[in-house]
Amino acid sequence: MAFIHSFESEGNWLFKRRGPLPVVLFILALPAIYFTDYTSLSPGFVQSMNIAAVATCIIGFFIRAYTIGTTPKGTSGRNTQEQVAEQLNSSGIYSLVRHPLYLGNYLMWIGIVLFTKNISFTIIVSLLFWIYYERIMFAEERFLERKFGEAYLNWSLKAPAFIPKLSQFKKSAIPFSMKSVLRREYSGVLATVVGFAYVELMINGIKMNDWRIGTTSLYILIATTVIVLVLRTIKHSTKLLDEPDRS
């Protein structure tokens, strides 16, 4: 098999199995936490890392939210069985970067990784993320190139793959929809909050033998869970969040 076909095949295989990635990160976090000497970290460093972790996650969420809220039906879906694209997105955030959802994913998950306060672990996860998603992005772009031809090639020459080029923003072809965000992003927010709570629990338990999370973290986890359950109920039991021509 030619290298280009092998790369695409690997990308399609990983695309179908990208869901369990958070579980892998949770497992990898255990040795990172175990081998981190938290007693040697200054309070200022810990506070700075906590702020950086939360801020990075928030930026990632807003990137995902804007992407989801300004894309039409048939694009930017949660499909896992095959590539889907009824039309080529090239406006809005897609005028800045070709893979905004993966960029958002990276920032949200690397924020949780930063919360371990282990810089080496952050670098390792970043490299693993790139190796993993590079193949998925390659497979997606091969699919788009075959389906949209020259239109895709012209867009790909202008929009970077992963690092946004802010100077070439083009207004989205459709208006932002908060309903789309509420309907599609609640599970990702809950996963992120659970990720932070998990890291805090592991640090307290492994390093201090105190298997609890702080009161603030507990309240945030409970509030987020309640909101997610409400949104999930509304989504599956009513039509309040339904929208025509939106995924």
C-alpha positions in Angstrom: 0.0 0.0 0.0 1.4 3.4 -1.0 2.2 5.7 2.0 -0.5 8.2 1.1 -3.1 5.4 1.1 -1.8 4.0 4.3 -1.9 7.4 6.0 -5.5 7.9 4.8 -6.5 4.4 5.9 -5.1 5.0 9.4 -6.9 8.3 9.6 -10.3 6.8 8.7 -9.6 4.0 11.3 -8.8 6.6 14.0 -11.7 8.8 13.0 -14.2 6.0 13.8 -12.5 5.4 17.2 -11.8 8.9 18.4 -14.4 8.8 21.1 -12.4 6.9 23.7 -9.5 9.5 23.6 -10.5 11.1 26.9 -10.3 7.7 28.6 -6.7 7.3 27.3 -5.8 10.8 28.7 -7.3 9.9 32.1 -5.1 6.8 32.3 -2.0 8.6 31.1 -2.6 11.3 33.8 -2.1 8.8 36.6 1.7 8.3 36.2 2.1 12.0 35.4 0.5 12.9 38.7 2.3 10.2 40.6 5.8 11.3 39.5 5.1 15.1 40.0 6.5 16.5 43.2 3.8 19.0 44.2 5.5 19.9 47.4 8.3 21.6 45.4 5.9 23.8 43.4 5.6 27.3 44.5 2.0 28.7 45.2 2.5 31.3 42.5 3.3 28.6 39.9 0.3 26.4 41.0 -2.0 29.4 40.7 -0.7 30.4 37.3 -1.1 26.9 36.0 -4.6 26.7 37.3 -5.5 30.0 35.6 -3.8 28.9 32.4 -5.7 25.5 32.5 -9.1 27.1 32.9 -8.5 29.9 30.4 -7.2 27.4 27.8 -10.3 25.3 28.2 -12.6 28.3 27.9 -10.9 29.4 24.7 -11.3 25.9 23.3 -14.9 25.8 24.2 -15.6 29.2 22.6 -13.9 28.0 19.4 -16.1 24.9 19.3 -19.2 26.8 20.2 -18.7 29.4 17.5 -18.0 26.6 15.0 -21.1 24.6 15.9 -23.2 27.7 16.1 -22.4 29.0 12.6 -22.4 25.8 10.5 -25.3 24.4 8.5 -26.7 20.9 8.5 -24.4 18.2 7.0 -21.1 19.6 8.4 -19.2 19.6 11.6 -21.2 16.7 12.9 -20.5 14.0 15.6 -20.7 11.3 13.0 -18.2 8.5 13.7 -18.9 5.9 11.0 -17.8 7.8 7.9 -16.9 11.3 6.6 -19.8 13.5 5.9 -19.9 16.9 4.1 -22.9 18.1 2.1 -21.2 21.4 1.4 -17.8 23.0 1.8 -17.5 25.5 4.7 -15.2 28.3 3.8 -16.6 31.3 5.8 -16.8 32.2 9.4 -14.2 30.3 11.5 -13.5 28.1 8.5 -12.0 31.2 6.7 -9.3 31.2 9.5 -8.5 27.5 10.0 -9.5 24.3 8.3 -10.0 22.2 11.4 -11.5 24.5 14.1 -13.3 21.6 16.0 -10.0 19.7 16.5 -8.3 23.0 17.5 -11.1 23.5 20.1 -10.7 19.8 21.3 -7.0 20.3 21.7 -7.3 23.4 23.8 -10.1 21.9 26.0 -8.2 18.7 26.7 -4.7 20.3 27.0 -6.3 22.7 29.6 -7.1 19.6 31.7 -3.6 18.3 31.2 -2.2 21.7 32.3 -4.2 21.2 35.5 -1.7 18.4 36.5 1.0 21.1 36.7 3.3 18.7 34.8 5.0 20.5 31.9 6.6 17.3 30.5 3.2 15.6 30.4 1.7 18.6 28.6 4.4 18.4 25.9 4.0 14.6 25.5 0.2 14.9 25.2 0.5 17.7 22.7 2.8 15.5 20.5 0.5 12.5 20.8 -2.5 14.7 20.0 -0.7 15.9 16.8 0.3 12.4 15.7 -3.2 11.1 16.3 -5.2 14.0 14.8 -2.8 14.6 11.9 -3.9 11.3 10.3 -7.6 12.1 10.9 -7.2 15.5 9.4 -5.4 14.0 6.4 -8.2 11.5 5.8 -10.8 14.2 6.1 -9.0 16.4 3.6 -8.6 13.6 1.1 -12.3 13.1 1.3 -13.0 16.8 0.8 -10.6 17.0 -2.1 -12.3 14.2 -3.9 -15.8 15.6 -3.3 -15.2 19.3 -3.9 -12.2 19.3 -6.2 -10.8 22.7 -7.1 -13.0 24.6 -4.6 -11.5 22.7 -1.8 -7.9 23.1 -3.1 -8.4 26.9 -3.4 -9.7 27.1 0.1 -7.0 24.9 1.6 -4.3 27.1 0.1 -5.7 30.1 2.0 -6.8 28.6 5.3 -4.2 27.0 7.6 -4.8 23.5 8.9 -4.6 24.1 12.6 -3.2 27.6 13.6 -5.8 30.3 12.7 -4.9 33.2 10.4 -6.9 35.9 12.0 -6.2 38.5 9.3 -8.4 36.7 6.7 -11.7 36.4 8.6 -14.7 36.3 6.4 -18.2 36.7 8.0 -20.1 33.4 8.4 -22.7 32.7 5.7 -25.3 31.9 8.4 -26.0 33.6 11.7 -24.8 32.2 15.0 -27.3 29.9 16.7 -27.2 29.4 20.5 -29.7 26.6 20.1 -27.2 24.6 18.2 -24.6 25.1 20.9 -27.1 24.1 23.7 -28.2 21.1 21.7 -24.8 19.7 20.7 -22.1 20.9 23.2 -23.4 20.0 26.7 -21.7 16.6 26.7 -18.3 18.2 25.9 -18.7 20.7 28.7 -19.6 18.0 31.2 -16.6 15.9 30.1 -14.3 18.8 30.6 -15.7 19.5 34.1 -15.4 15.8 35.0 -11.8 16.0 33.7 -10.9 18.8 36.0 -12.6 17.0 39.0 -10.8 13.8 38.1 -7.4 15.4 38.1 -8.0 17.2 41.4 -9.3 14.0 42.9 -6.2 12.0 41.7 -3.8 14.7 43.0 -5.5 14.8 46.4 -5.8 11.0 46.6 -2.4 9.9 45.2 -0.2 12.6 46.7 -2.1 13.4 49.9 -4.2 10.3 50.6 -7.4 12.5 50.7 -9.8 11.1 48.2 -12.0 14.2 47.9 -12.4 17.2 45.7 -12.7 20.8 46.9 -16.1 22.3 47.7 -16.0 24.7 44.8 -15.1 21.9 42.4 -17.9 19.7 43.8 -20.5 22.5 43.4 -19.4 23.2 39.8 -19.6 19.5 39.0 -23.1 19.2 40.5 -24.4 22.3 38.8 -23.0 21.3 35.4 -24.5 17.8 35.7 -27.9 19.3 36.5 -27.7 21.7 33.6 -26.7 18.9 31.2 -29.5 16.6 32.4 -32.0 19.4 31.8 -30.7 20.2 28.3 -30.6 16.5 27.4 -34.2 16.1 28.6 -35.3 19.1 26.6 -33.4 17.8 23.5 -34.9 14.3 23.6 -38.4 15.1 24.9 -39.3 18.4 23.3 -38.7 20.3 20.1 -37.5 23.5 21.8 -34.0 23.1 20.5 -34.9 21.9 17.1 -33.8 24.0 14.1 -34.3 23.5 10.4 -31.2 23.2 8.3 -29.0 22.7 11.3 -27.3 19.4 12.4 
